[in-house]
Amino acid sequence: MWIFIGLGGVIGSLIRYGVSVLAGQWTYGGYPMATFSVNVVGSFLLALFANSFSMKFQKTKYYAGITTGIIGSFTTFSTFSLETVQLIENNHLFIATIYILLSFIFGIGFAYLGRKTGKRLFQANRSLERK
């Protein structure tokens, strides 16, 4: 299982770096778009995977590699925290406040959407298995 988590971590961190490089070109007024984007997408994906598969699959090395490895290394709360502190220290209080609010609202909102989508996918998969 550890190998799958480690390999997933490598994949997730490389994707995270790629998003940072790409999103660095779209920064607007100091808003940390890269971190915001990966955290929102990661919230959706983690909730989606947590609710798309049976408990049997969730106890496998593949599930751990995807969720803990790839998604866990793709998202980053520590970077969110550091960027927020840097915005505050640089007197960008408005941007810091917007960043915090939008990160929580969109993160939780997308986790909710991922959860709902995952439940529907799981129910659809179970219906197909019964046929």
N, CA, C and O atoms as CSV, one atom per row, in Angstrom:
chain,resi,resn,atom,element,x,y,z
A,1,MET,N,N,0.825,-1.194,0.000
A,1,MET,CA,C,0.000,0.000,0.000
A,1,MET,C,C,0.870,1.259,0.000
A,1,MET,O,O,0.559,2.241,-0.674
A,2,TRP,N,N,1.959,1.215,0.761
A,2,TRP,CA,C,2.841,2.385,0.864
A,2,TRP,C,C,3.404,2.782,-0.493
A,2,TRP,O,O,3.560,3.970,-0.777
A,3,ILE,N,N,3.708,1.808,-1.325
A,3,ILE,CA,C,4.242,2.080,-2.663
A,3,ILE,C,C,3.222,2.866,-3.484
A,3,ILE,O,O,3.576,3.824,-4.173
A,4,PHE,N,N,1.962,2.461,-3.409
A,4,PHE,CA,C,0.912,3.130,-4.176
A,4,PHE,C,C,0.703,4.563,-3.690
A,4,PHE,O,O,0.491,5.471,-4.493
A,5,ILE,N,N,0.763,4.760,-2.386
A,5,ILE,CA,C,0.633,6.112,-1.837
A,5,ILE,C,C,1.826,6.962,-2.272
A,5,ILE,O,O,1.662,8.118,-2.660
A,6,GLY,N,N,3.016,6.389,-2.205
A,6,GLY,CA,C,4.222,7.118,-2.627
A,6,GLY,C,C,4.203,7.482,-4.096
A,6,GLY,O,O,4.517,8.614,-4.465
A,7,LEU,N,N,3.835,6.525,-4.940
A,7,LEU,CA,C,3.738,6.805,-6.379
A,7,LEU,C,C,2.657,7.838,-6.656
A,7,LEU,O,O,2.838,8.732,-7.483
A,8,GLY,N,N,1.533,7.711,-5.962
A,8,GLY,CA,C,0.472,8.703,-6.102
A,8,GLY,C,C,0.944,10.083,-5.678
A,8,GLY,O,O,0.598,11.090,-6.296
A,9,GLY,N,N,1.741,10.116,-4.613
A,9,GLY,CA,C,2.287,11.390,-4.137
A,9,GLY,C,C,3.181,12.056,-5.169
A,9,GLY,O,O,3.143,13.274,-5.345
A,10,VAL,N,N,3.977,11.258,-5.842
A,10,VAL,CA,C,4.841,11.789,-6.906
A,10,VAL,C,C,3.974,12.364,-8.027
A,10,VAL,O,O,4.214,13.473,-8.503
A,11,ILE,N,N,2.972,11.603,-8.438
A,11,ILE,CA,C,2.089,12.056,-9.522
A,11,ILE,C,C,1.350,13.335,-9.128
A,11,ILE,O,O,1.316,14.300,-9.891
A,12,GLY,N,N,0.757,13.334,-7.930
A,12,GLY,CA,C,0.000,14.505,-7.473
A,12,GLY,C,C,0.861,15.746,-7.333
A,12,GLY,O,O,0.427,16.841,-7.692
A,13,SER,N,N,2.070,15.595,-6.820
A,13,SER,CA,C,2.935,16.755,-6.649
A,13,SER,C,C,3.423,17.301,-7.993
A,13,SER,O,O,3.602,18.510,-8.145
A,14,LEU,N,N,3.637,16.417,-8.959
A,14,LEU,CA,C,4.026,16.888,-10.293
A,14,LEU,C,C,2.878,17.622,-10.981
A,14,LEU,O,O,3.088,18.640,-11.640
A,15,ILE,N,N,1.674,17.100,-10.824
A,15,ILE,CA,C,0.510,17.798,-11.377
A,15,ILE,C,C,0.351,19.153,-10.694
A,15,ILE,O,O,0.074,20.157,-11.350
A,16,ARG,N,N,0.525,19.176,-9.380
A,16,ARG,CA,C,0.424,20.428,-8.602
A,16,ARG,C,C,1.436,21.450,-9.109
A,16,ARG,O,O,1.102,22.622,-9.286
A,17,TYR,N,N,2.651,21.016,-9.338
A,17,TYR,CA,C,3.683,21.913,-9.846
A,17,TYR,C,C,3.295,22.441,-11.224
A,17,TYR,O,O,3.452,23.631,-11.498
A,18,GLY,N,N,2.794,21.571,-12.084
A,18,GLY,CA,C,2.363,21.998,-13.417
A,18,GLY,C,C,1.254,23.033,-13.351
A,18,GLY,O,O,1.267,24.007,-14.104
A,19,VAL,N,N,0.303,22.832,-12.464
A,19,VAL,CA,C,-0.780,23.808,-12.293
A,19,VAL,C,C,-0.213,25.134,-11.794
A,19,VAL,O,O,-0.649,26.197,-12.237
A,20,SER,N,N,0.744,25.082,-10.887
A,20,SER,CA,C,1.354,26.306,-10.366
A,20,SER,C,C,2.050,27.095,-11.468
A,20,SER,O,O,1.945,28.320,-11.534
A,21,VAL,N,N,2.758,26.378,-12.330
A,21,VAL,CA,C,3.454,27.036,-13.436
A,21,VAL,C,C,2.441,27.681,-14.383
A,21,VAL,O,O,2.602,28.834,-14.783
A,22,LEU,N,N,1.399,26.931,-14.734
A,22,LEU,CA,C,0.377,27.463,-15.641
A,22,LEU,C,C,-0.425,28.592,-15.012
A,22,LEU,O,O,-0.635,29.630,-15.639
A,23,ALA,N,N,-0.871,28.399,-13.789
A,23,ALA,CA,C,-1.706,29.404,-13.125
A,23,ALA,C,C,-0.906,30.640,-12.753
A,23,ALA,O,O,-1.478,31.716,-12.580
A,24,GLY,N,N,0.401,30.504,-12.627
A,24,GLY,CA,C,1.240,31.669,-12.326
A,24,GLY,C,C,1.130,32.734,-13.397
A,24,GLY,O,O,1.390,33.910,-13.143
A,25,GLN,N,N,0.749,32.328,-14.577
A,25,GLN,CA,C,0.573,33.272,-15.677
A,25,GLN,C,C,-0.756,34.014,-15.575
A,25,GLN,O,O,-0.946,35.038,-16.230
A,26,TRP,N,N,-1.690,33.496,-14.746
A,26,TRP,CA,C,-3.023,34.092,-14.652
A,26,TRP,C,C,-3.287,34.759,-13.316
A,26,TRP,O,O,-4.444,34.984,-12.962
A,27,THR,N,N,-2.251,35.077,-12.572
A,27,THR,CA,C,-2.434,35.716,-11.280
A,27,THR,C,C,-3.016,37.108,-11.482
A,27,THR,O,O,-2.568,37.872,-12.337
A,28,TYR,N,N,-4.018,37.416,-10.679
A,28,TYR,CA,C,-4.674,38.711,-10.785
A,28,TYR,C,C,-4.569,39.443,-9.456
A,28,TYR,O,O,-5.124,38.993,-8.453
A,29,GLY,N,N,-3.878,40.543,-9.442
A,29,GLY,CA,C,-3.787,41.381,-8.246
A,29,GLY,C,C,-3.226,40.683,-7.028
A,29,GLY,O,O,-3.602,41.014,-5.903
A,30,GLY,N,N,-2.340,39.729,-7.223
A,30,GLY,CA,C,-1.745,39.033,-6.100
A,30,GLY,C,C,-2.574,37.883,-5.561
A,30,GLY,O,O,-2.177,37.243,-4.588
A,31,TYR,N,N,-3.728,37.605,-6.180
A,31,TYR,CA,C,-4.580,36.505,-5.717
A,31,TYR,C,C,-3.928,35.176,-6.072
A,31,TYR,O,O,-3.597,34.950,-7.236
A,32,PRO,N,N,-3.737,34.296,-5.101
A,32,PRO,CA,C,-3.058,33.006,-5.327
A,32,PRO,C,C,-3.948,31.998,-6.071
A,32,PRO,O,O,-4.501,31.083,-5.460
A,33,MET,N,N,-4.077,32.170,-7.354
A,33,MET,CA,C,-4.995,31.372,-8.166
A,33,MET,C,C,-4.608,29.888,-8.225
A,33,MET,O,O,-5.485,29.024,-8.239
A,34,ALA,N,N,-3.323,29.590,-8.260
A,34,ALA,CA,C,-2.889,28.191,-8.359
A,34,ALA,C,C,-3.352,27.387,-7.149
A,34,ALA,O,O,-3.958,26.327,-7.301
A,35,THR,N,N,-3.075,27.879,-5.970
A,35,THR,CA,C,-3.456,27.162,-4.757
A,35,THR,C,C,-4.964,27.071,-4.633
A,35,THR,O,O,-5.503,26.024,-4.275
A,36,PHE,N,N,-5.640,28.166,-4.927
A,36,PHE,CA,C,-7.100,28.174,-4.885
A,36,PHE,C,C,-7.661,27.097,-5.815
A,36,PHE,O,O,-8.541,26.329,-5.425
A,37,SER,N,N,-7.154,27.048,-7.028
A,37,SER,CA,C,-7.655,26.102,-8.031
A,37,SER,C,C,-7.443,24.657,-7.614
A,37,SER,O,O,-8.370,23.851,-7.686
A,38,VAL,N,N,-6.233,24.317,-7.179
A,38,VAL,CA,C,-5.970,22.918,-6.821
A,38,VAL,C,C,-6.753,22.499,-5.583
A,38,VAL,O,O,-7.179,21.349,-5.487
A,39,ASN,N,N,-6.948,23.409,-4.639
A,39,ASN,CA,C,-7.688,23.049,-3.442
A,39,ASN,C,C,-9.170,22.836,-3.736
A,39,ASN,O,O,-9.789,21.940,-3.163
A,40,VAL,N,N,-9.744,23.643,-4.617
A,40,VAL,CA,C,-11.153,23.473,-4.987
A,40,VAL,C,C,-11.339,22.185,-5.793
A,40,VAL,O,O,-12.243,21.399,-5.512
A,41,VAL,N,N,-10.489,21.975,-6.784
A,41,VAL,CA,C,-10.570,20.764,-7.598
A,41,VAL,C,C,-10.319,19.530,-6.723
A,41,VAL,O,O,-11.017,18.524,-6.850
A,42,GLY,N,N,-9.335,19.611,-5.849
A,42,GLY,CA,C,-9.034,18.492,-4.959
A,42,GLY,C,C,-10.173,18.182,-4.004
A,42,GLY,O,O,-10.429,17.015,-3.705
A,43,SER,N,N,-10.860,19.208,-3.521
A,43,SER,CA,C,-12.027,18.994,-2.649
A,43,SER,C,C,-13.100,18.211,-3.380
A,43,SER,O,O,-13.701,17.292,-2.823
A,44,PHE,N,N,-13.338,18.581,-4.634
A,44,PHE,CA,C,-14.327,17.875,-5.446
A,44,PHE,C,C,-13.900,16.427,-5.675
A,44,PHE,O,O,-14.688,15.502,-5.476
A,45,LEU,N,N,-12.659,16.237,-6.091
A,45,LEU,CA,C,-12.186,14.887,-6.436
A,45,LEU,C,C,-12.167,13.949,-5.234
A,45,LEU,O,O,-12.559,12.788,-5.350
A,46,LEU,N,N,-11.722,14.434,-4.093
A,46,LEU,CA,C,-11.669,13.574,-2.912
A,46,LEU,C,C,-13.076,13.134,-2.507
A,46,LEU,O,O,-13.304,11.961,-2.211
A,47,ALA,N,N,-14.012,14.075,-2.495
A,47,ALA,CA,C,-15.393,13.726,-2.155
A,47,ALA,C,C,-15.993,12.794,-3.205
A,47,ALA,O,O,-16.744,11.877,-2.872
A,48,LEU,N,N,-15.663,13.030,-4.462
A,48,LEU,CA,C,-16.151,12.176,-5.539
A,48,LEU,C,C,-15.677,10.734,-5.352
A,48,LEU,O,O,-16.476,9.799,-5.411
A,49,PHE,N,N,-14.387,10.562,-5.127
A,49,PHE,CA,C,-13.835,9.221,-4.952
A,49,PHE,C,C,-14.346,8.561,-3.675
A,49,PHE,O,O,-14.581,7.353,-3.644
A,50,ALA,N,N,-14.514,9.350,-2.632
A,50,ALA,CA,C,-14.981,8.795,-1.360
A,50,ALA,C,C,-16.407,8.265,-1.465
A,50,ALA,O,O,-16.818,7.420,-0.669
A,51,ASN,N,N,-17.150,8.752,-2.430
A,51,ASN,CA,C,-18.548,8.354,-2.535
A,51,ASN,C,C,-18.890,7.625,-3.827
A,51,ASN,O,O,-20.056,7.301,-4.053
A,52,SER,N,N,-17.920,7.364,-4.666
A,52,SER,CA,C,-18.176,6.689,-5.936
A,52,SER,C,C,-17.975,5.189,-5.862
A,52,SER,O,O,-18.493,4.451,-6.701
A,53,PHE,N,N,-17.240,4.737,-4.884
A,53,PHE,CA,C,-16.841,3.344,-4.855
A,53,PHE,C,C,-17.345,2.651,-3.598
A,53,PHE,O,O,-17.604,3.285,-2.576
A,54,SER,N,N,-17.473,1.360,-3.698
A,54,SER,CA,C,-17.912,0.564,-2.555
A,54,SER,C,C,-16.852,0.597,-1.458
A,54,SER,O,O,-15.686,0.910,-1.701
A,55,MET,N,N,-17.283,0.273,-0.269
A,55,MET,CA,C,-16.343,0.212,0.856
A,55,MET,C,C,-15.247,-0.818,0.585
A,55,MET,O,O,-14.123,-0.679,1.066
A,56,LYS,N,N,-15.580,-1.836,-0.177
A,56,LYS,CA,C,-14.597,-2.865,-0.527
A,56,LYS,C,C,-13.424,-2.240,-1.298
A,56,LYS,O,O,-12.264,-2.516,-0.995
A,57,PHE,N,N,-13.729,-1.405,-2.286
A,57,PHE,CA,C,-12.670,-0.753,-3.060
A,57,PHE,C,C,-11.923,0.270,-2.217
A,57,PHE,O,O,-10.717,0.454,-2.386
A,58,GLN,N,N,-12.635,0.939,-1.305
A,58,GLN,CA,C,-12.007,1.974,-0.491
A,58,GLN,C,C,-10.922,1.424,0.435
A,58,GLN,O,O,-10.104,2.184,0.953
A,59,LYS,N,N,-10.913,0.128,0.639
A,59,LYS,CA,C,-9.899,-0.473,1.505
A,59,LYS,C,C,-8.728,-1.034,0.711
A,59,LYS,O,O,-7.934,-1.810,1.243
A,60,THR,N,N,-8.614,-0.650,-0.557
A,60,THR,CA,C,-7.541,-1.182,-1.403
A,60,THR,C,C,-6.372,-0.214,-1.501
A,60,THR,O,O,-6.473,0.960,-1.145
A,61,LYS,N,N,-5.273,-0.739,-1.990
A,61,LYS,CA,C,-4.076,0.067,-2.197
A,61,LYS,C,C,-4.279,1.080,-3.322
A,61,LYS,O,O,-3.650,2.138,-3.327
A,62,TYR,N,N,-5.148,0.761,-4.265
A,62,TYR,CA,C,-5.407,1.692,-5.381
A,62,TYR,C,C,-6.150,2.934,-4.885
A,62,TYR,O,O,-5.835,4.060,-5.270
A,63,TYR,N,N,-7.118,2.709,-4.044
A,63,TYR,CA,C,-7.882,3.824,-3.474
A,63,TYR,C,C,-6.955,4.725,-2.643
A,63,TYR,O,O,-7.011,5.951,-2.743
A,64,ALA,N,N,-6.114,4.106,-1.832
A,64,ALA,CA,C,-5.166,4.873,-1.014
A,64,ALA,C,C,-4.193,5.642,-1.896
A,64,ALA,O,O,-3.840,6.780,-1.585
A,65,GLY,N,N,-3.760,5.036,-2.985
A,65,GLY,CA,C,-2.850,5.715,-3.905
A,65,GLY,C,C,-3.493,6.922,-4.560
A,65,GLY,O,O,-2.844,7.950,-4.754
A,66,ILE,N,N,-4.771,6.798,-4.902
A,66,ILE,CA,C,-5.481,7.912,-5.541
A,66,ILE,C,C,-5.801,9.015,-4.536
A,66,ILE,O,O,-5.502,10.185,-4.775
A,67,THR,N,N,-6.415,8.637,-3.404
A,67,THR,CA,C,-6.886,9.655,-2.465
A,67,THR,C,C,-5.758,10.259,-1.625
A,67,THR,O,O,-5.551,11.472,-1.639
A,68,THR,N,N,-5.046,9.427,-0.911
A,68,THR,CA,C,-3.973,9.930,-0.056
A,68,THR,C,C,-2.765,10.366,-0.880
A,68,THR,O,O,-2.159,11.403,-0.612
A,69,GLY,N,N,-2.425,9.563,-1.883
A,69,GLY,CA,C,-1.251,9.864,-2.696
A,69,GLY,C,C,-1.463,11.024,-3.656
A,69,GLY,O,O,-0.912,12.108,-3.468
A,70,ILE,N,N,-2.264,10.786,-4.682
A,70,ILE,CA,C,-2.421,11.809,-5.734
A,70,ILE,C,C,-3.144,13.045,-5.223
A,70,ILE,O,O,-2.609,14.151,-5.298
A,71,ILE,N,N,-4.355,12.869,-4.705
A,71,ILE,CA,C,-5.148,14.034,-4.296
A,71,ILE,C,C,-4.530,14.719,-3.082
A,71,ILE,O,O,-4.524,15.947,-2.994
A,72,GLY,N,N,-4.010,13.924,-2.144
A,72,GLY,CA,C,-3.383,14.501,-0.953
A,72,GLY,C,C,-2.171,15.364,-1.266
A,72,GLY,O,O,-1.958,16.391,-0.622
A,73,SER,N,N,-1.380,14.957,-2.243
A,73,SER,CA,C,-0.204,15.768,-2.591
A,73,SER,C,C,-0.546,16.867,-3.601
A,73,SER,O,O,0.203,17.831,-3.756
A,74,PHE,N,N,-1.658,16.715,-4.270
A,74,PHE,CA,C,-2.117,17.733,-5.227
A,74,PHE,C,C,-2.649,18.965,-4.504
A,74,PHE,O,O,-2.361,20.094,-4.902
A,75,THR,N,N,-3.415,18.754,-3.453
A,75,THR,CA,C,-3.964,19.873,-2.685
A,75,THR,C,C,-2.975,20.306,-1.618
A,75,THR,O,O,-2.045,19.573,-1.280
A,76,THR,N,N,-3.184,21.497,-1.094
A,76,THR,CA,C,-2.210,21.983,-0.126
A,76,THR,C,C,-2.782,23.036,0.805
A,76,THR,O,O,-2.996,24.182,0.409
A,77,PHE,N,N,-3.025,22.642,2.031
A,77,PHE,CA,C,-3.493,23.594,3.033
A,77,PHE,C,C,-2.336,24.455,3.541
A,77,PHE,O,O,-2.524,25.626,3.869
A,78,SER,N,N,-1.156,23.877,3.603
A,78,SER,CA,C,-0.008,24.631,4.116
A,78,SER,C,C,0.328,25.815,3.206
A,78,SER,O,O,0.663,26.895,3.693
A,79,THR,N,N,0.243,25.619,1.907
A,79,THR,CA,C,0.506,26.731,0.987
A,79,THR,C,C,-0.573,27.785,1.107
A,79,THR,O,O,-0.280,28.981,1.090
A,80,PHE,N,N,-1.823,27.354,1.230
A,80,PHE,CA,C,-2.935,28.280,1.456
A,80,PHE,C,C,-2.659,29.136,2.701
A,80,PHE,O,O,-2.833,30.354,2.673
A,81,SER,N,N,-2.233,28.499,3.776
A,81,SER,CA,C,-1.962,29.206,5.027
A,81,SER,C,C,-0.830,30.214,4.866
A,81,SER,O,O,-0.947,31.366,5.285
A,82,LEU,N,N,0.266,29.770,4.255
A,82,LEU,CA,C,1.418,30.655,4.063
A,82,LEU,C,C,1.063,31.843,3.175
A,82,LEU,O,O,1.417,32.980,3.487
A,83,GLU,N,N,0.367,31.585,2.074
A,83,GLU,CA,C,0.000,32.677,1.171
A,83,GLU,C,C,-0.926,33.672,1.855
A,83,GLU,O,O,-0.834,34.874,1.607
A,84,THR,N,N,-1.806,33.191,2.701
A,84,THR,CA,C,-2.692,34.084,3.443
A,84,THR,C,C,-1.883,34.971,4.388
A,84,THR,O,O,-2.115,36.179,4.454
A,85,VAL,N,N,-0.948,34.389,5.111
A,85,VAL,CA,C,-0.092,35.162,6.023
A,85,VAL,C,C,0.724,36.190,5.230
A,85,VAL,O,O,0.860,37.334,5.663
A,86,GLN,N,N,1.262,35.795,4.084
A,86,GLN,CA,C,2.043,36.724,3.262
A,86,GLN,C,C,1.176,37.885,2.761
A,86,GLN,O,O,1.627,39.030,2.746
A,87,LEU,N,N,-0.043,37.600,2.360
A,87,LEU,CA,C,-0.941,38.670,1.929
A,87,LEU,C,C,-1.216,39.647,3.073
A,87,LEU,O,O,-1.228,40.861,2.868
A,88,ILE,N,N,-1.433,39.122,4.263
A,88,ILE,CA,C,-1.687,39.973,5.426
A,88,ILE,C,C,-0.458,40.803,5.758
A,88,ILE,O,O,-0.572,42.004,6.007
A,89,GLU,N,N,0.712,40.183,5.767
A,89,GLU,CA,C,1.953,40.901,6.070
A,89,GLU,C,C,2.251,41.993,5.053
A,89,GLU,O,O,2.869,43.005,5.384
A,90,ASN,N,N,1.811,41.789,3.813
A,90,ASN,CA,C,2.029,42.789,2.765
A,90,ASN,C,C,0.865,43.766,2.644
A,90,ASN,O,O,0.727,44.466,1.641
A,91,ASN,N,N,0.035,43.804,3.678
A,91,ASN,CA,C,-1.096,44.734,3.760
A,91,ASN,C,C,-2.115,44.567,2.641
A,91,ASN,O,O,-2.730,45.539,2.201
A,92,HIS,N,N,-2.288,43.351,2.190
A,92,HIS,CA,C,-3.324,43.043,1.211
A,92,HIS,C,C,-4.479,42.357,1.951
A,92,HIS,O,O,-4.845,41.220,1.654
A,93,LEU,N,N,-5.031,43.074,2.908
A,93,LEU,CA,C,-6.049,42.497,3.777
A,93,LEU,C,C,-7.319,42.117,3.020
A,93,LEU,O,O,-7.939,41.093,3.311
A,94,PHE,N,N,-7.700,42.937,2.057
A,94,PHE,CA,C,-8.904,42.637,1.293
A,94,PHE,C,C,-8.729,41.354,0.491
A,94,PHE,O,O,-9.607,40.492,0.491
A,95,ILE,N,N,-7.587,41.230,-0.196
A,95,ILE,CA,C,-7.326,40.031,-0.991
A,95,ILE,C,C,-7.233,38.808,-0.073
A,95,ILE,O,O,-7.738,37.739,-0.415
A,96,ALA,N,N,-6.596,38.959,1.080
A,96,ALA,CA,C,-6.487,37.849,2.031
A,96,ALA,C,C,-7.871,37.399,2.496
A,96,ALA,O,O,-8.149,36.203,2.578
A,97,THR,N,N,-8.723,38.354,2.795
A,97,THR,CA,C,-10.081,38.023,3.239
A,97,THR,C,C,-10.870,37.322,2.146
A,97,THR,O,O,-11.544,36.325,2.405
A,98,ILE,N,N,-10.788,37.837,0.927
A,98,ILE,CA,C,-11.477,37.211,-0.202
A,98,ILE,C,C,-10.934,35.802,-0.436
A,98,ILE,O,O,-11.694,34.869,-0.694
A,99,TYR,N,N,-9.624,35.662,-0.344
A,99,TYR,CA,C,-8.973,34.361,-0.543
A,99,TYR,C,C,-9.484,33.344,0.480
A,99,TYR,O,O,-9.825,32.217,0.121
A,100,ILE,N,N,-9.536,33.735,1.731
A,100,ILE,CA,C,-10.014,32.844,2.787
A,100,ILE,C,C,-11.477,32.467,2.542
A,100,ILE,O,O,-11.835,31.290,2.561
A,101,LEU,N,N,-12.307,33.469,2.316
A,101,LEU,CA,C,-13.739,33.217,2.122
A,101,LEU,C,C,-14.016,32.350,0.895
A,101,LEU,O,O,-14.760,31.373,0.973
A,102,LEU,N,N,-13.415,32.712,-0.228
A,102,LEU,CA,C,-13.652,31.944,-1.447
A,102,LEU,C,C,-13.105,30.522,-1.339
A,102,LEU,O,O,-13.715,29.581,-1.846
A,103,SER,N,N,-11.957,30.365,-0.680
A,103,SER,CA,C,-11.381,29.025,-0.516
A,103,SER,C,C,-12.310,28.126,0.285
A,103,SER,O,O,-12.522,26.968,-0.076
A,104,PHE,N,N,-12.863,28.653,1.367
A,104,PHE,CA,C,-13.769,27.849,2.178
A,104,PHE,C,C,-15.102,27.617,1.471
A,104,PHE,O,O,-15.607,26.495,1.452
A,105,ILE,N,N,-15.666,28.660,0.898
A,105,ILE,CA,C,-16.962,28.526,0.226
A,105,ILE,C,C,-16.865,27.567,-0.958
A,105,ILE,O,O,-17.668,26.642,-1.083
A,106,PHE,N,N,-15.883,27.790,-1.822
A,106,PHE,CA,C,-15.749,26.926,-2.992
A,106,PHE,C,C,-15.246,25.529,-2.620
A,106,PHE,O,O,-15.689,24.538,-3.199
A,107,GLY,N,N,-14.324,25.447,-1.656
A,107,GLY,CA,C,-13.827,24.146,-1.223
A,107,GLY,C,C,-14.939,23.275,-0.675
A,107,GLY,O,O,-15.074,22.115,-1.063
A,108,ILE,N,N,-15.732,23.827,0.218
A,108,ILE,CA,C,-16.840,23.071,0.795
A,108,ILE,C,C,-17.923,22.835,-0.250
A,108,ILE,O,O,-18.506,21.753,-0.314
A,109,GLY,N,N,-18.190,23.842,-1.063
A,109,GLY,CA,C,-19.196,23.695,-2.117
A,109,GLY,C,C,-18.833,22.609,-3.111
A,109,GLY,O,O,-19.683,21.805,-3.493
A,110,PHE,N,N,-17.588,22.582,-3.529
A,110,PHE,CA,C,-17.167,21.564,-4.486
A,110,PHE,C,C,-17.055,20.185,-3.839
A,110,PHE,O,O,-17.266,19.172,-4.506
A,111,ALA,N,N,-16.728,20.136,-2.555
A,111,ALA,CA,C,-16.753,18.851,-1.849
A,111,ALA,C,C,-18.187,18.322,-1.808
A,111,ALA,O,O,-18.414,17.124,-1.975
A,112,TYR,N,N,-19.134,19.196,-1.590
A,112,TYR,CA,C,-20.549,18.808,-1.590
A,112,TYR,C,C,-20.961,18.294,-2.972
A,112,TYR,O,O,-21.614,17.256,-3.083
A,113,LEU,N,N,-20.578,19.022,-4.022
A,113,LEU,CA,C,-20.894,18.575,-5.383
A,113,LEU,C,C,-20.226,17.238,-5.702
A,113,LEU,O,O,-20.831,16.371,-6.333
A,114,GLY,N,N,-18.990,17.077,-5.270
A,114,GLY,CA,C,-18.287,15.821,-5.486
A,114,GLY,C,C,-18.954,14.676,-4.758
A,114,GLY,O,O,-19.054,13.568,-5.284
A,115,ARG,N,N,-19.404,14.940,-3.562
A,115,ARG,CA,C,-20.097,13.917,-2.772
A,115,ARG,C,C,-21.396,13.493,-3.459
A,115,ARG,O,O,-21.675,12.301,-3.586
A,116,LYS,N,N,-22.175,14.459,-3.894
A,116,LYS,CA,C,-23.440,14.163,-4.572
A,116,LYS,C,C,-23.188,13.412,-5.883
A,116,LYS,O,O,-23.873,12.437,-6.193
A,117,THR,N,N,-22.205,13.875,-6.641
A,117,THR,CA,C,-21.863,13.220,-7.907
A,117,THR,C,C,-21.379,11.801,-7.650
A,117,THR,O,O,-21.762,10.873,-8.362
A,118,GLY,N,N,-20.548,11.631,-6.645
A,118,GLY,CA,C,-20.035,10.305,-6.300
A,118,GLY,C,C,-21.133,9.346,-5.889
A,118,GLY,O,O,-21.115,8.177,-6.275
A,119,LYS,N,N,-22.086,9.825,-5.112
A,119,LYS,CA,C,-23.209,8.971,-4.705
A,119,LYS,C,C,-24.008,8.531,-5.922
A,119,LYS,O,O,-24.407,7.371,-6.018
A,120,ARG,N,N,-24.240,9.445,-6.844
A,120,ARG,CA,C,-24.990,9.092,-8.061
A,120,ARG,C,C,-24.216,8.074,-8.897
A,120,ARG,O,O,-24.799,7.123,-9.417
A,121,LEU,N,N,-22.911,8.273,-9.024
A,121,LEU,CA,C,-22.096,7.322,-9.790
A,121,LEU,C,C,-22.100,5.940,-9.132
A,121,LEU,O,O,-22.202,4.918,-9.812
A,122,PHE,N,N,-21.989,5.925,-7.822
A,122,PHE,CA,C,-21.978,4.660,-7.098
A,122,PHE,C,C,-23.309,3.932,-7.282
A,122,PHE,O,O,-23.336,2.723,-7.511
A,123,GLN,N,N,-24.398,4.667,-7.180
A,123,GLN,CA,C,-25.721,4.058,-7.374
A,123,GLN,C,C,-25.880,3.551,-8.801
A,123,GLN,O,O,-26.457,2.485,-9.018
A,124,ALA,N,N,-25.373,4.304,-9.779
A,124,ALA,CA,C,-25.445,3.865,-11.170
A,124,ALA,C,C,-24.611,2.603,-11.384
A,124,ALA,O,O,-25.038,1.684,-12.083
A,125,ASN,N,N,-23.421,2.560,-10.780
A,125,ASN,CA,C,-22.557,1.371,-10.892
A,125,ASN,C,C,-23.225,0.147,-10.267
A,125,ASN,O,O,-23.166,-0.948,-10.827
A,126,ARG,N,N,-23.846,0.329,-9.133
A,126,ARG,CA,C,-24.528,-0.789,-8.468
A,126,ARG,C,C,-25.701,-1.282,-9.310
A,126,ARG,O,O,-25.960,-2.484,-9.370
A,127,SER,N,N,-26.400,-0.375,-9.948
A,127,SER,CA,C,-27.537,-0.763,-10.801
A,127,SER,C,C,-27.046,-1.584,-11.989
A,127,SER,O,O,-27.683,-2.562,-12.381
A,128,LEU,N,N,-25.907,-1.181,-12.562
A,128,LEU,CA,C,-25.361,-1.921,-13.693
A,128,LEU,C,C,-24.865,-3.300,-13.279
A,128,LEU,O,O,-24.993,-4.261,-14.038
A,129,GLU,N,N,-24.301,-3.403,-12.083
A,129,GLU,CA,C,-23.782,-4.687,-11.598
A,129,GLU,C,C,-24.917,-5.688,-11.367
A,129,GLU,O,O,-24.728,-6.894,-11.523
A,130,ARG,N,N,-26.075,-5.191,-11.000
A,130,ARG,CA,C,-27.207,-6.082,-10.698
A,130,ARG,C,C,-27.829,-6.656,-11.971
A,130,ARG,O,O,-28.480,-7.700,-11.926
A,131,LYS,N,N,-27.632,-5.985,-13.096
A,131,LYS,CA,C,-28.262,-6.424,-14.346
A,131,LYS,C,C,-27.540,-7.573,-14.987
A,131,LYS,O,O,-27.953,-8.049,-16.044
